[in-house]
Amino acid sequence: HRFLSVLVDEFHKHNGRSVECMSPHTTDQWTMNYLYYRGDFGFPRQTKTLPWGTGPVLTVGKPCATKLFSEVTKKLEHVHSLKDMMVFDANGLILNPHEKKGSPTFIAPTLHQWDRCHKWINTWFRKHKNMFSQENEPGVNWVREKIS
């Protein structure tokens, strides 16, 4: 509750100042980083962050929405997939690359920003649809549309 209140208050504070201060797009990550390092989520020594590739949520947007310098164009260009950063087991399950085998979060329990990986994630969904989709299940229509 405290986390969300602090984050929403920060958005309201800046967006209420003037048109120039309004967020042009979703800036939640920037704002969370700013608030975290400023200590606004509570006691700084008791508030922790997890390194990428560990914990209950694997943010696959990191390897799937990145800009790299192109030797051809000589500028930064969006790369849709740095799939080589991803780790898969023999069954194709996505693993947390920095968790030890046997850890409860070795197989990534939750994928965040998976929609940024469209170069390879749709194929992965088609291959593993039994893991997240059931026939006539109304709650997953958006997934069926994505993979059909």
N, C-alpha and C positions, 0 to 999 in steps of 0.2 A: 504494500500500500504506500509506504513512504517513497519508494523508488518512483512509482508512477506519478505521485503527487508532485515531487520535485521536478520531474521531467515536463509534465504538463504546465506547471507554473512557469517554467523557463520559457516555453513556447509562447504562452500568453503574454508574458512580460515583454518579450521582444516584438511579437506581432502586433501588440497594442501601441507601440511607440509611434510608428509612422509607416507609410507605404514602403519606404526605402528599407525598413527593418524587417518586413515580412519575408518569411521563408519562400524562396522561389520554387522549391521542391522539398521533398521530405529530407530533413536533416537530422533525423533522430540519432544516428550513430555519432555524428559530429558533436551534437549537444550532449549525448551521454558521456562521451570521452571528456569533454570540457568539464562537465559537472563531477565526474568521477575524480579526475585529477585535481580539481579544486576542493574536493572533500565534501561536497554537498549532499552525498547520500548517507552521511552518518560519520561514524568514527573512522577516519582513514586507515588506521591500523587494523580495523575489524572488517573493512569492506575489501573484498578480494575480486580479482579478475582471473579468468582462466586463459592460458595460452591457446592459440589456435591449434586444433587437432587433438584437444583433450576435452573431457567433460561430457555432459548430457546433450549438448547441441553442437553439431558440426556445421559451421557456416561455410557452405560450398560456394557462396558468392565470391569468396576470396580468390580461389583459383579460376573462377569462371567469369569474372567481370573485372579484368585488369587491363591496364594500358602498358604496352611495351614499346621501346624505341625500335622503329623500323629502319634498317640499313638502306632499304630501297627508297622510301619516301623522306627519310631523315627527320621524322617527327613521331610523336607518340601516337599509337593506334590501338584501338580497342581489340582485345583478343577474347574471343568467346569461350575459349577453353584451354586451360593449362592442366589438362587431365593428368599429366605426369605428376602433379602434386597429390593426386588422389590415390588412395590405397584400397584395393579390393581383395577379398578372400577368394578361395577356389570356387565358391558358389556365386561370386559376383556381388556379395554384400559390401557396402561401403564401410570402411574402417576409419576410426580415429587414428591418424598416422603416428601420434605421439603417446598413445596408450599402450600399456603392456598387455600381451596376450593373457586372457583370463580375467582382465578387468571388466567390471559390469558395463563399462562404456567403450570397450574395445570395438565392438560393432556399433557404429554411430546410431544411437537411439532416435535422434531427430536431425533432419536435414533442414537447415535454414537457407533461404535464398536459392533453392534448387532451380527455380525458374530461370536463373541467369545462365544455366548450363545447357541451353537448348541444343548445342551441337552434339551432345552425347546423352543427355538425361532422358530424352524421349525414347530412345532405343532401350535404355536401362529400364524405364517404366514398362515398356511392352514386354520385355523379357521377364520381369518380376511382378507382373500385375497381381498375381495370387497373394502377394504380401500386403497389398493395400486396397484391393478392390474385390467386391463380391457382386454377383449378379443381382439385379433389382435392388441395390442398396442406394437410396436416393442421396445420401450424403456425399457421394463421391462422383457425381456427374461431371464436375469440373475436371477431375482427373481423367475420366473416360474421354472427354472431349479433347484433352491435351494429347492423349496417346493414340487416338483413332485416326 
